[in-house]
Amino acid sequence: MNTIGPYLVQKPTILDIPSPGPTTAHACTLCSRFFVSQSALYSHFRFSTQHEWCEKCSRVFVPTAARDAHFRESSRHNICPTCGRLQDFDTPAELARHLEEFHFCCTSCSPYVYHDSPEELRRHDVAQHNLCIKCGDYFGNANNLLMHQQRHQPRTMRCYGCDHTFKSFSGMLIHLESGACASQMTEDQIDALAHRCYQSRKYVLRGLDGGEGWMYKCPTCYREFMKLSALYQHAEDVMDCGHGCLDKLQVWIAKCV
């Protein structure tokens, strides 16, 4: 009961209503009124014009400024620091949504970063928090965002040997390596083309089986791959691993298929 503040008194008393014996009366010292139960006292605090009531904390305040200071200082309340009016949101998530929608505020930054428009906030989220503008998801780093964005890519890569379309060059290579293309291109033929390209020393390694077949390496990080399609998937997924020799190999394959 001591959370209500200094305006409550509890004391044994004989009430003017029939009862088995002495009971406890609850008094509001601000109004000099007694109540037979805590619920009756709380109801009085809610509706009286003589004082201010905080429902969330079950506390009464005098004057209004004291309640407003409580709202701003208490961690149990979610007060907008920007609005002129005092509005207590039910949850921190609702407050964060309000700050974003009405004040263009990034609550992920500490301290908060305010912007002049929703477009400026979106550009900030893309640059600083790896926001995918297609679906609204956030990612831990730029590479994860880049990998995710491939899901949204249209099928604009037309197969060099048939009319099938793909989202990426690596997807088309998987198709060619599988032997399912109408051009009847095979994985061995793709490997041979990659070897004959004048840039091959930058991305081709001898296989571990005495030279039969080829193993590929990333020309940037030197990670090794058994298939050319896997090398290109890696280059497409890892932002820092793009390399001009792979672009030249792609042009070379387009001419030869």
Secondary structure, DSSP 8 states (H G I E B T S, - for coil): -GGG-TTEEEEEE--SS--SS-EEEEEETTTTEEESSHHHHHHHHHH-SSSEEETTTTEEESSHHHHHHHHHH-TT-EE-SS-SS--EESSHHHHHHHHHHHH-EETTSSS-EE-SSHHHHHHHHHHHH-B-TTT--B-SSHHHHHHHHGGG--S-EE-SSSS-EESSHHHHHHHHHTT-STT---HHHHHHHHHHSTTGGGTEEE-TTSSSSEEEE-TTT--EESSHHHHHHHHHH-GGG--HHHHHHHHHHHHH-
